Amino acid sequence: MQPSDQVFVLLKDWIVGQSPIMLQPGVSILLTVVPILLVFPVLFALTTVLERKGLGRIQNRYGPNRVGFYGILQPMADAVKSLTKEDIVPASADRAVHFLAPLVLLAVAFVPYAVLPIGRNMVAANLDAGVLFFFAIGAISELSVFMAGWSSRNKYSLLGAMRAVAQMISYEVPLLLSSIAVIMAAGSLSTVEIVEKQAGFTGIFPHWYVLTPWGFAGFILFMIAATAETNRSPFDLPEGESEIIAGYYIEYSGFKFALFFLGEYLGMFAISGLGITLFLGGWSAPLPFLTWIPSWIWFFTKLLVIVVGFIWVRGTLPRLRMDQLMNFAWKFMLPMALVVVVAAGAWRFLPQGVTRWLVCSVFLAGAYVLLARGVETRNKIAKRTYRFAE
């Protein structure tokens, strides 16, 4: 184990050891919580620049290029703007609930990081039921979304909130089911143990669950459901500007709106971190000769790759219709997630070798083809014809 790998753990232990005995528990908690409260908001600021630059290049424009060197200080300008803008609350709104909604969303966005191992021996709370804790806390975000829409006393915000809640509940089911496959394979609900199960190598290949047929299918389903859970494009119907202006936070301005924005990105980082933990080996290295690189660098590198994927998808795919979104969740995602669970069980009991790879791959591919054809037949999707004006 390299000293650089445990530099933050050793630094924390040294600071706690230098503190008075009576204060050591409080100092330990403080040194665990404060880095989470600092690192991920800073990552949010950097991601906003990366996303604007990336979308700008995709759309053949520059993106931020005025504030700071190549627009790198744009998040600071946005923060100042949010702090100085007037906070407008509708006269008929429920002021208490209207005020609490973004705070609840922000608090819920931070808590799941407690069970994410971002490096070797770097987890705030090593719970035996860490995955269950993550999903239980994450479900509260639906309450904050509904609070925002209902308290605004605006039909557009209420419609956006109802859309968001329906979408989040629908896609939570395949999200949970795809995670169950990993829990079955690891035999544990602990995020730390799940990462440790994937930390070994066979030759040059890591023991990541994504490198199995059921793990690959489960990871794809997990990331699609995660995209919908975080209201990212092409599942950003709750914020469909052309229909309902800005969704459930249409009546929010200034710093309250910024809190919603921050909460959504923190939720995206958290659920991406869970995907890394469940399927991509967490903090483990992808190749044996790269284990000298600190584990926490691998975690954030994988997180960066997934965030870039989110940005790429946003700049590429168009928004779905509401009926398409719900049909996709219940008629394809849900049965496909159940198939992944069955495939994970078969993988566990089939003998090692080519047999289980072949059986699981054929089973998953067959289910995918049948479900895809079923959805296409029910929706009666016809070939699109393009006509040009004369």
N, C-alpha and C positions, 0 to 999 in steps of 0.2 A: 504494500500500500504506500503510495507516494505521499510525502508530507504535504504537497500542494493540494492533494485531494481532500485532506482533512484540515486545511488551514483555518476555515471558519469555525469548525467544531473546536479545534484547539484554542483559538482565540477566545471563543465564548467561555470555555472551561477556565482559561487563565483569568479572565475578567471576573467571573463568578468566584473563583478562588481568592482573588484579591479583595473581595467585598466582605463586609462584616457578616458573621454567621447568621444573624437575625434577618439580614436583607437578602441573603443568597437565593431563596426561592423566588422572591419578587424580581431580582435582577435577572435570573435565568429565564423567567417568563417574558420579561421585557426584551431581552436579547433574542428571543425566539419570535416574538410578535412584530417588533419594529422593522426588522429586515423585510418581512412579507409586506408590511404597509408601505415600504419605500420602494422595493425593487419592482414590484408589478405595476404600480402607477407610473414609474419611470419607463418601464417597458411599454406601457400604454401610450405615453407621449411619443416614444420613438416609432411605435407602430403606426400612429396617425400620419407621421411624415412619410414612412415607408409606403403606406397604403395610398396616400395622395400622389406620391411620385410614381408608384407602380401603375395606378389607374390612369395617371396622366400619360405615361408612355404607351399604355395599351390603347388609349384614345387619341394618340398623336398630339399631345400637348405637354407643356412643361411641368405643371403642378406647382407647388410652392417654390418660389425662387427669389423672393424679395427680402424676407426677414432672416437675417443671418446668412452664413455661408451656404449657398444653394438651398435656402429655406429651412435650415436645420433648427432654427429658433422659432419656427411657426407655432409649435405647441405652447410656448411661453406667451406669444401674442394672443393665442386663443384663450389662454387662462386669464390674462388681463382683461380681455374683452368680456368674458363670462362674468368676472367679478364686478365689472363696472356697469354692466347692462341692468336695466330696471327689472325688478322682480314683479311681474304682473299676475295677480290672482283674480279670476272671474268673481264678480260680485255674488253670484249664486252658488259658488263652489263651497264645499265643506273644507274650510281652511285647515283644520287640524289634519285630516286625512290627506289633503293635497300636499301638506308640508312633509308628512311622514313617509309617503310613498317612495320618493327617491332615496331616502335614508335607509329604508328597509331593503330596497334593492341593492344598495351599496354594501350594507352589512352582510347580506346573504352572499354576495359575490366574494367577499373576503374569507368567510369561514371555511369553505371547502379546501382552501390551501393548507389547512392544518393537517390533513391526512395525505398530502401529496409528497412523496419522497423525491426531493429535487437533487439529491446526491446521496452518496453512501453515508449513513448515519446522520442524514440531514432531513428529518421529518419532525414537524412540531408535535404531533400526537400520533404515536404508533398504536392505533386502536385495532382490536381483533376484528371489528366489523367496520373497517375504514371505508370500504366501498358503499356499504349500506348507509353510513353516516353522510357520505358525499351526496348520494341521491336524496336522502331525507332532507338535508339542508337546502339543496338545490330546488326542491319542490316549492319552497316558500316564495321563490321569485314570482311564481304565478299569482300569489296573493298581492304582492306589491304592484304588479302590472294592473290587476283589476282595481286596486285602490286608486291608482293614478287615473284610470279611465272613468271610474264611477264618481270620484270626488270632483271632477272637473265640471260636471253638469253640462256636458256637451255631447250631442249625439254622435259626432264623428269620433271623439275620444272614446266613448263607450263602445262604439262599434269596433274600433281598433283594439280595445282591451279584450272584447269577447273573441275576436279573431285570434289574438295572441294566445289567450288561455286555451282555446280549442286546439290550436296548433301545437302548443307546448305539451298538453296532455296527450294528444295523439302520438307525437313522436317520442315521448318518454317511454312508451311501451316497447318499441323495437330497440331503443337505447338500452333499456334494462335487460332485455332478452339477449342482446349481443354481448353484454357484460357477463351474463350468467354462464355463457360458454367458457369464458376465461376462469370464472370462479370454480366451475366444475373441474377444469383441467388442473388448476393450481391447488384445489382442495382447501382454499382459505379465502376469507373476506378481507384479510389484511393486505393493504397496498404494499407494505414492506415485503411481506412474504411472496406476493405475486411477482415483484421485481426480482427477488432473490431466486425464484424458480427459473427465471429467464437469463440469469447471469452467466451460465456456462456456455461452452462451445463444443461442437462436434466437428473436428477439423478446423476449418476457417469459418464455419457457419454458426452463428449464435442461436441460442435456444428461444428466440423470440416467437411468440405465438402467431405473429403475423406471417411467419414463414411456413405455416401449415395451411392446408386447404380451408378448414373451418375458420382458422384465425384470420386469413386474408379476407374471406367473405364477411366475417364478423366485424373486422376493422372498417371495411367499406361501408357497411350498414351503420356502424357506430358514428363514423364521420358525417354521413348524410344526415342522420338523426341529430347529431350535434350542431350541424349547420342550421337545421330547422329550429332547434331549441334556442339558439342564440340570435334568431331572427336575421340571419345573414342571407344575402342573395344566393340563390334564386328563391329563397323562402321568406323574403322580407315583406310579406303581405300586410302584416300589422302596421307597417309604415308606408303603405302604398300611396305616394304623394298624389298620383293622378285620381285616386278614388276617395281617400279619407285624409287628405292633407298630410298629416304626420303621425297618424295613429294615436295611441293612448297618451302621448305626451304633447299633444298639440297645444294645450293650454299652459305649458311650462316654458319659462324663459330664464335667461341669466344663468346663475350658478346651479339652479335646480335642474335645468336641462343638461348642463355639463355633468352633473352627477349621474343622470340616466345614461349618458354617453359613456362615462367611465365604467359604470356598472355592467353595461353590455360587453365592453371589451374585457373586463376582468372575468366575466362569465365565460367568454370565449377562451381566454387563457386557461382557466381552470378546467374546463371540459376537454380542452386539447391536452392538458397535462394528465388528465385521467386516461385519455386514449393512449398516450405515450406509456403510462404505467401499465395498462392492461395488455397492450398488443406490441409495443415497440421496445420492450425491455427496460423501460424507465431510464435510469441513469447509466445503464451498462453500455459498453462500447460495442460497435458493430463488428469489429474484427479483433482477433486476439492480440495482434501486435500494436493495437491502439489503446490498450488498457492503461498505458502510462499517462494518458491525458486525464485530467481530473474529471470525476464523475459528474459534477454539477455543470461542467461545460457541455457534456454530451446531452444532458437534459435540456438545456436552453438552446442548443443547436437543433435538436429535434423539434422543439417548440417553434423556433424560427421557421423551419421548413414547413410546418403545418400552417403557420400564420401566412406565409407566402402563398400556400395553396388556397387558403381562404380568399386572399386578395385576387389571385388569378381567376378563381371561380366567379367572384363578384364582377370582374371586368369582362367576363366571357359569356355567362349564361343569362337569358332573360328571365323575368319574374313569371312564376306560374300563376294560373288562376286558382281561386279558392277550391273549386271542385276537383281540380287536378291534384292539388296539394293533399286534400283529405283522402281521395281515392288512392293515391300513391302510398300514403301511410298505412291504411287499413287493408288494402287489397294486394299490396306487394311487400312493403317493408315488414309488416307483422308476420305473415306466413313465412317469408324468407328468413326472418330471425328465428322462428321456431325450427325451421329446417337446419339452421346453423347449430342450434342447441342439440338436435338429434345427431348431427354429424360429429359434434364434439364428443358426445357419448360413445358413438361408434368408434371414433379414433382411440378412445381410452381402452376399449376392450378388444379391438382387433390386434392381431400380432404385428410386431414391428416389421417394417420392410415396405416393399412396393405395394403389397396387398392393400394396406389401409390407405395409402396415398391414392391408389386407383379407385377404391370403393368410395371414399369421401369426395374425391374430385368429381366422379361421375354423378354421385347423388346430388351434390350442390349444383352442378351444371344443368342437370336435368330439371331440377326444381326451378332454377332461374329461367330456363327457356319456357317451361309451362306457365309460370306466373307472369312472365313478360307478355306472352301471347294472350293470356287471359285478360290482362289489363288492356292490351291493344284492341282486342275484340270487343270488350264491353264499351270502351270509349269510342269505337268506330273511327279510329284515326285514319284519315285519308291522306294521300300524297298531296302536298301543297303545290299549287300552281301559281307562278309569279307572272303577273301581267303588267305591261308598261303602258303608260299613257301615250296616246297617238298625237 
